[in-house]
Amino acid sequence: MSMMPLLAALLQSESTDGERTSEETTSVIQEQVGSTLAETGDRLAGVKELFEGTLSYLNSPGFFANVIATVIVISLSIIFYRVTIRLLPRILHWSRPDDEASLDAATLARIKRQDTAVTLIRNTLRYVVFAIVALFVFSIFVGTVIPAAAGVSIIAAVVGFGAQSFLRDIIAGFFILFENQYSVGDFISVEPTKASGMVEEFGLRTTTIRSLSGEVIYIPNGSLIGVTNYVSGQQRFTIEVQLKDEEAAKRVLEEIKEGHELYLIPPRLVDRDEIPEGGPRLRLLAVVLPSTAWLVEENLVERIKAAAGEDSLAADPLVYKVDSRNVRRLREFISGE
């Protein structure tokens, strides 16, 4: 019977301790909630001040003055750029001959370099004007040129890490220009894209070529791993056809008269003799654009075979392309050694 008062006392003590623990936990939670709400209020007050400050700045006379100054700077830069790119070709082309069809190779090369210089300066001037205008606009809103220049430098450094391909293109364009690999007006074929056409515009970052079918192709200079420059802008093919009889020769000569609109110089007979077996041997000449070599190597050869007939051909047509000027240079080089 003496144990009952003791148990009652223990239960009362545990109940009292539990109430105290619950009260302490509730107090801690209330303090944390209160501090969180207070901190959130401070943050919202800061956002409110920032928003009010932005609105007051946008409605201030200084902001409107900066906007007007920015519009004036941009307008003047656009006028300067357009006037410069219009006057530049006239300045560089003032001594160009009117009749370019009868000029020698050296004069044509000089004209191509002039066209390349025009497109290069136009392309470079676009980047320079943009950079200068950005610097001026930044300085208008910042207040002085030195912080603006520092800000632009920081932005340039940040952008530079993500613009490695851009810098690679510019460096590659510089070496293309320095080594005179090609000029505006040259017909080129590039690797690895297999694109081919006439160089329409050359810039430090990209090269623009126009294909025969009219597409304009923009190629980053840094992606070029190989360039074939067809300096003359054409390919000359010689086709030798050995036949067994005269009738086959007549059919072949009639066949090559068709489809001339795709050739620079249509297929024509330049020489004729007799082979030891007694049949005629025809030597034909055809000139095409570099990207249309298939006209001769595939189309013309098949047409000649079909016109002559298998029984009248003494051998398959022989197609080869040789530039007579390069042959003369090789002969001079060999004889010089």
Buried (B, 14 or more C-beta within 10 A) or exposed (E): EEEEEEEEEEEEEEEEEEEEEEEEEEEEEEEEEEEEEEEEEEEEEEEEEEEEEEEEEEEEEEBEEBEEBBEEBEEEBEEBBEEBBEEBBEEBEEEBEEEEEEBEEEEBBBBBBBBBBBBBBBBBBEEEBEEEBBBBBBBBEBEEEEEBBEBBEEEEEEEEEEEEEBEBBBEBBEEBBEEEBBBBBBBBBBEEEEBBBBBBBBBBBBBBBBEBEEEEBEBBBBBBEEBEBBBBBBBBBBBBBBBBBEEBBEBBBEBBEEBEEEBEEBBBBEEEEEEEEEBBBBBBBBBBBBBBBEBBBEEBBEBBBEBBBEEBBBEEBEBEBEBEEEEEEEEEEEEEE
